[in-house]
C-alpha cells in the first residue's frame, strides 16, 4: 500500500496469538495484492481499466466498494473512490485492512493491540491494565512536534494531511489536488470509515467540524494552514 505497518500487541504469549499475528500480516499482503493501485495486475487496477467486472473480482472488492459508496453518501460526496474518474479506493481500504487485522488479534486473545498503517490506527483493549492507549497526533507544520495526544480504548484514529505526502487529496468535484487545511484527524469506532471520513474532512475544510460533530461516534481535530486548531466537543484529547 506504499506505507509501513506496525503492530503493538499486549497479552499472553500464546501460540494462538502468534498465529494471529502471522495471519494479520498475510491479510495485509493479500489486501495489497487485490487493492493496490500501484500494481497493474491487482484486481482493482484491472477493474478500473475495464479488463474485468466486479463479479469476477475477489469478494472483498465488492465489500470495500460498498463501504466507499456509504462514505460518499454520508459525506455528501466529499469522499469519492473515483476521484478524477479513476477507480481508487485507497482512502478507505487501508483503514479497512487495519481494522480487519486488529480483529484477528482480538479474537485470538490479545488484551490490547495497536495496528498502525502509515499513521492510521486501530486501538483495541488497553495499553496496560487499567490504562488507555495514548497516541500522538503529529503537528503538520512543525516536524517532530505533536499537535495533540489522543487517549482511548477500542478506538480508530486517522489523519489526512500534507506533511508526509504533499498534495495528494483530490477535490471530488474537480479532480484537482486540494489543501484547505494542514491536517484533519478523525476518531471513530472502526478504522475503515474513520479513514474515509478523515479524507472527506480534509477535502471539506473548516465546514468538516460541524459535519463530523453530526456523526454518531466520530470526533475531529482540524489544523489550519495558519496553525490554528479546532476540534469537536468530544474529541478524545489525553486528560479530557
The 8 nearest C-alpha neighbors of each residue, nearest first, counted from 0:
[[1, 2, 31, 35, 93, 37, 3, 89],
 [0, 2, 3, 37, 35, 117, 31, 36],
 [1, 3, 117, 0, 4, 116, 118, 93],
 [2, 4, 117, 116, 5, 1, 115, 0],
 [5, 3, 116, 115, 117, 2, 6, 114],
 [4, 6, 115, 114, 116, 3, 7, 113],
 [7, 5, 114, 113, 8, 115, 4, 112],
 [6, 8, 113, 112, 114, 9, 5, 111],
 [7, 9, 112, 111, 6, 113, 109, 10],
 [10, 8, 111, 110, 109, 112, 7, 126],
 [9, 11, 109, 110, 12, 111, 8, 108],
 [12, 10, 13, 9, 109, 108, 16, 110],
 [11, 13, 10, 14, 16, 17, 15, 9],
 [12, 14, 15, 16, 11, 17, 10, 108],
 [15, 13, 17, 16, 18, 12, 19, 11],
 [16, 14, 18, 17, 13, 107, 19, 108],
 [17, 15, 19, 107, 18, 14, 13, 20],
 [16, 18, 14, 20, 19, 15, 21, 13],
 [17, 19, 21, 15, 16, 20, 14, 22],
 [20, 18, 22, 16, 17, 21, 104, 103],
 [19, 21, 23, 17, 22, 18, 16, 24],
 [22, 20, 18, 24, 19, 23, 25, 17],
 [21, 23, 19, 25, 20, 24, 26, 18],
 [24, 22, 100, 26, 20, 25, 21, 19],
 [23, 25, 27, 21, 26, 22, 20, 28],
 [24, 26, 22, 28, 23, 27, 29, 21],
 [27, 25, 29, 23, 24, 28, 22, 30],
 [28, 26, 30, 24, 29, 25, 31, 23],
 [27, 29, 31, 25, 26, 30, 32, 24],
 [28, 30, 26, 32, 27, 31, 25, 33],
 [31, 29, 27, 33, 32, 28, 34, 26],
 [30, 32, 35, 28, 29, 34, 33, 0],
 [33, 31, 29, 30, 41, 34, 35, 28],
 [32, 34, 41, 42, 30, 31, 35, 29],
 [35, 33, 43, 31, 30, 32, 41, 36],
 [36, 34, 31, 37, 38, 0, 32, 41],
 [35, 37, 38, 44, 34, 43, 87, 39],
 [36, 38, 35, 39, 0, 44, 1, 41],
 [39, 37, 40, 41, 36, 35, 44, 32],
 [38, 40, 44, 41, 37, 45, 36, 35],
 [41, 39, 38, 45, 44, 42, 32, 43],
 [42, 40, 33, 44, 38, 43, 32, 39],
 [41, 43, 33, 45, 44, 46, 56, 34],
 [42, 44, 46, 34, 41, 45, 47, 33],
 [45, 43, 47, 41, 46, 42, 39, 36],
 [44, 46, 48, 50, 42, 47, 43, 51],
 [47, 45, 43, 49, 51, 48, 44, 50],
 [46, 48, 44, 86, 45, 49, 43, 85],
 [49, 47, 45, 46, 50, 44, 51, 43],
 [48, 50, 46, 47, 51, 45, 52, 44],
 [51, 49, 45, 48, 46, 52, 47, 44],
 [52, 50, 46, 49, 45, 55, 53, 56],
 [53, 51, 54, 55, 46, 56, 49, 50],
 [52, 54, 56, 55, 61, 51, 46, 60],
 [53, 55, 52, 56, 58, 57, 61, 51],
 [56, 54, 53, 52, 51, 57, 58, 42],
 [57, 55, 53, 54, 42, 58, 60, 52],
 [58, 56, 59, 60, 55, 42, 33, 61],
 [59, 57, 60, 61, 56, 62, 54, 55],
 [58, 60, 62, 61, 57, 63, 56, 64],
 [61, 59, 63, 62, 58, 57, 64, 56],
 [60, 62, 64, 59, 63, 58, 65, 53],
 [63, 61, 59, 65, 60, 64, 66, 58],
 [62, 64, 66, 60, 65, 61, 59, 67],
 [63, 65, 67, 61, 66, 62, 60, 68],
 [64, 66, 68, 62, 63, 67, 61, 69],
 [67, 65, 69, 63, 64, 68, 70, 62],
 [68, 66, 64, 70, 65, 69, 71, 80],
 [67, 69, 71, 65, 66, 70, 64, 72],
 [70, 68, 66, 72, 71, 67, 73, 65],
 [71, 69, 67, 73, 68, 72, 74, 66],
 [70, 72, 76, 78, 68, 74, 69, 73],
 [71, 73, 69, 75, 70, 74, 76, 68],
 [72, 74, 70, 75, 71, 69, 76, 78],
 [75, 73, 71, 77, 76, 72, 70, 78],
 [74, 76, 72, 73, 77, 71, 78, 70],
 [75, 77, 71, 78, 74, 72, 79, 171],
 [78, 76, 199, 74, 75, 171, 79, 71],
 [79, 77, 199, 71, 76, 74, 70, 198],
 [78, 80, 81, 71, 82, 171, 76, 77],
 [79, 81, 88, 87, 86, 82, 67, 78],
 [80, 82, 86, 85, 84, 79, 87, 83],
 [83, 81, 84, 171, 174, 79, 85, 80],
 [82, 84, 174, 85, 81, 171, 173, 175],
 [83, 85, 81, 82, 86, 174, 80, 171],
 [86, 84, 81, 83, 82, 87, 47, 80],
 [87, 85, 81, 47, 80, 88, 84, 82],
 [86, 88, 80, 89, 81, 85, 36, 82],
 [89, 87, 80, 90, 91, 92, 86, 67],
 [90, 88, 92, 91, 87, 93, 80, 35],
 [89, 91, 195, 88, 92, 194, 198, 93],
 [92, 90, 195, 89, 191, 94, 194, 93],
 [91, 93, 95, 89, 94, 88, 96, 90],
 [94, 92, 96, 95, 91, 97, 89, 90],
 [95, 93, 191, 190, 97, 194, 96, 92],
 [94, 96, 191, 92, 98, 93, 97, 190],
 [95, 97, 99, 93, 94, 98, 92, 100],
 [98, 96, 94, 100, 95, 99, 114, 101],
 [97, 99, 95, 101, 190, 96, 100, 121],
 [98, 100, 96, 102, 101, 97, 95, 103],
 [99, 101, 23, 97, 103, 102, 98, 96],
 [102, 100, 98, 104, 103, 99, 114, 97],
 [101, 103, 99, 105, 100, 104, 106, 98],
 [104, 102, 106, 100, 101, 105, 19, 107],
 [105, 103, 107, 101, 102, 106, 19, 109],
 [106, 104, 109, 102, 107, 108, 103, 101],
 [105, 107, 103, 104, 108, 102, 109, 19],
 [108, 106, 104, 16, 105, 15, 109, 19],
 [107, 109, 105, 106, 110, 16, 104, 10],
 [110, 108, 10, 105, 111, 104, 9, 107],
 [111, 109, 10, 9, 124, 108, 125, 112],
 [110, 112, 124, 125, 9, 123, 109, 126],
 [113, 111, 8, 123, 7, 9, 122, 114],
 [112, 114, 122, 7, 121, 6, 115, 123],
 [115, 113, 6, 121, 120, 5, 97, 101],
 [116, 114, 120, 5, 4, 119, 118, 113],
 [115, 117, 4, 119, 118, 3, 120, 114],
 [116, 118, 2, 3, 119, 115, 4, 120],
 [119, 117, 116, 115, 120, 157, 158, 156],
 [120, 118, 157, 116, 115, 117, 156, 158],
 [121, 119, 115, 156, 114, 155, 118, 122],
 [120, 122, 155, 114, 113, 190, 98, 154],
 [123, 121, 113, 154, 153, 112, 155, 152],
 [124, 122, 153, 112, 111, 152, 113, 125],
 [123, 125, 111, 152, 153, 110, 112, 122],
 [124, 126, 111, 131, 127, 130, 152, 132],
 [125, 127, 132, 131, 130, 111, 124, 9],
 [128, 126, 130, 125, 129, 131, 111, 9],
 [127, 129, 130, 125, 126, 131, 110, 111],
 [128, 130, 127, 131, 125, 126, 124, 132],
 [129, 131, 127, 128, 126, 125, 132, 152],
 [132, 130, 125, 151, 152, 126, 150, 133],
 [131, 133, 126, 151, 150, 125, 152, 134],
 [134, 132, 150, 149, 148, 131, 135, 151],
 [135, 133, 149, 148, 150, 132, 136, 147],
 [134, 136, 148, 147, 145, 137, 149, 133],
 [135, 137, 147, 145, 146, 148, 138, 134],
 [138, 136, 145, 146, 139, 135, 144, 143],
 [137, 139, 146, 145, 141, 144, 140, 136],
 [140, 138, 162, 141, 137, 181, 182, 142],
 [139, 141, 138, 142, 226, 162, 181, 224],
 [142, 140, 138, 144, 139, 143, 145, 137],
 [141, 143, 144, 140, 138, 139, 137, 162],
 [142, 144, 141, 145, 137, 138, 139, 140],
 [145, 143, 138, 142, 141, 137, 146, 139],
 [146, 144, 137, 138, 147, 136, 135, 143],
 [145, 147, 138, 136, 137, 144, 148, 135],
 [148, 146, 136, 145, 135, 149, 236, 137],
 [149, 147, 135, 237, 134, 236, 136, 133],
 [150, 148, 236, 134, 237, 235, 133, 135],
 [151, 149, 133, 237, 132, 235, 236, 131],
 [152, 150, 131, 132, 154, 149, 153, 133],
 [151, 153, 154, 131, 124, 125, 123, 122],
 [154, 152, 123, 122, 124, 188, 151, 155],
 [153, 155, 122, 188, 152, 187, 121, 151],
 [154, 156, 121, 190, 187, 189, 186, 120],
 [155, 157, 186, 120, 119, 185, 121, 154],
 [158, 156, 119, 194, 185, 184, 197, 193],
 [159, 157, 184, 183, 197, 119, 185, 160],
 [158, 160, 183, 182, 198, 197, 201, 184],
 [161, 159, 182, 181, 162, 183, 158, 201],
 [160, 162, 165, 164, 163, 166, 181, 182],
 [163, 161, 139, 160, 165, 164, 140, 181],
 [162, 164, 161, 165, 160, 139, 166, 159],
 [165, 163, 161, 162, 167, 166, 160, 168],
 [164, 166, 161, 167, 162, 163, 160, 168],
 [167, 165, 161, 176, 168, 164, 177, 178],
 [166, 168, 165, 176, 164, 169, 161, 177],
 [169, 167, 176, 177, 166, 170, 202, 198],
 [170, 168, 176, 175, 174, 177, 171, 167],
 [169, 171, 174, 172, 173, 175, 177, 176],
 [172, 170, 82, 174, 173, 169, 79, 77],
 [171, 173, 170, 174, 77, 82, 83, 76],
 [174, 172, 175, 170, 171, 83, 169, 82],
 [175, 173, 83, 170, 169, 171, 82, 172],
 [174, 176, 169, 173, 170, 177, 83, 171],
 [177, 175, 169, 168, 166, 170, 167, 174],
 [176, 178, 169, 170, 168, 179, 175, 202],
 [179, 177, 180, 166, 202, 181, 176, 201],
 [178, 180, 204, 177, 202, 181, 201, 224],
 [181, 179, 223, 224, 178, 182, 204, 222],
 [180, 182, 224, 223, 222, 160, 161, 139],
 [183, 181, 160, 222, 180, 159, 221, 201],
 [182, 184, 221, 201, 159, 158, 220, 197],
 [185, 183, 158, 220, 219, 157, 197, 221],
 [184, 186, 219, 197, 157, 218, 156, 193],
 [187, 185, 156, 218, 155, 217, 193, 219],
 [186, 188, 217, 155, 193, 216, 189, 154],
 [187, 189, 154, 155, 216, 153, 190, 186],
 [190, 188, 155, 191, 187, 193, 98, 192],
 [189, 191, 94, 193, 155, 98, 194, 121],
 [192, 190, 95, 94, 194, 193, 91, 189],
 [191, 193, 195, 194, 190, 196, 189, 91],
 [194, 192, 190, 196, 195, 191, 187, 197],
 [195, 193, 157, 197, 192, 94, 191, 196],
 [196, 194, 91, 192, 198, 90, 197, 193],
 [195, 197, 199, 193, 198, 194, 200, 192],
 [198, 196, 200, 194, 185, 195, 199, 159],
 [197, 199, 195, 201, 196, 200, 159, 202],
 [198, 200, 78, 196, 77, 202, 197, 201],
 [201, 199, 207, 203, 197, 202, 198, 196],
 [200, 202, 183, 198, 204, 199, 203, 197],
 [201, 203, 199, 200, 204, 170, 198, 177],
 [204, 202, 200, 201, 207, 199, 206, 77],
 [205, 203, 179, 201, 206, 202, 207, 180],
 [204, 206, 207, 208, 203, 221, 180, 179],
 [205, 207, 208, 204, 209, 203, 210, 200],
 [208, 206, 210, 200, 205, 209, 203, 204],
 [207, 209, 210, 211, 206, 212, 205, 231],
 [208, 210, 212, 207, 211, 206, 213, 231],
 [209, 211, 207, 213, 208, 212, 206, 214],
 [210, 212, 214, 213, 208, 209, 207, 218],
 [211, 213, 209, 210, 214, 231, 208, 218],
 [212, 214, 210, 211, 209, 215, 217, 208],
 [215, 213, 211, 212, 217, 216, 210, 218],
 [214, 216, 217, 213, 212, 211, 218, 187],
 [215, 217, 187, 214, 188, 218, 186, 212],
 [218, 216, 187, 186, 214, 215, 211, 185],
 [217, 219, 234, 186, 185, 231, 211, 212],
 [220, 218, 185, 230, 184, 231, 234, 186],
 [219, 221, 230, 184, 229, 183, 185, 222],
 [222, 220, 183, 229, 228, 182, 230, 184],
 [223, 221, 228, 182, 181, 227, 226, 180],
 [224, 222, 180, 226, 181, 225, 227, 228],
 [223, 225, 181, 180, 226, 222, 179, 227],
 [224, 226, 223, 227, 222, 181, 180, 140],
 [227, 225, 223, 224, 222, 228, 140, 181],
 [226, 228, 223, 225, 222, 229, 224, 221],
 [229, 227, 222, 221, 223, 226, 230, 220],
 [230, 228, 221, 220, 222, 227, 231, 208],
 [231, 229, 220, 219, 221, 234, 232, 208],
 [230, 232, 234, 233, 219, 218, 212, 208],
 [233, 231, 234, 230, 218, 212, 219, 235],
 [232, 234, 231, 235, 218, 230, 212, 219],
 [233, 235, 218, 231, 232, 236, 219, 230],
 [236, 234, 149, 150, 233, 237, 239, 151],
 [237, 235, 149, 239, 148, 150, 234, 238],
 [236, 238, 150, 149, 148, 239, 235, 133],
 [237, 239, 236, 150, 235, 149, 148, 133],
 [238, 236, 237, 235, 234, 150, 233, 149]]
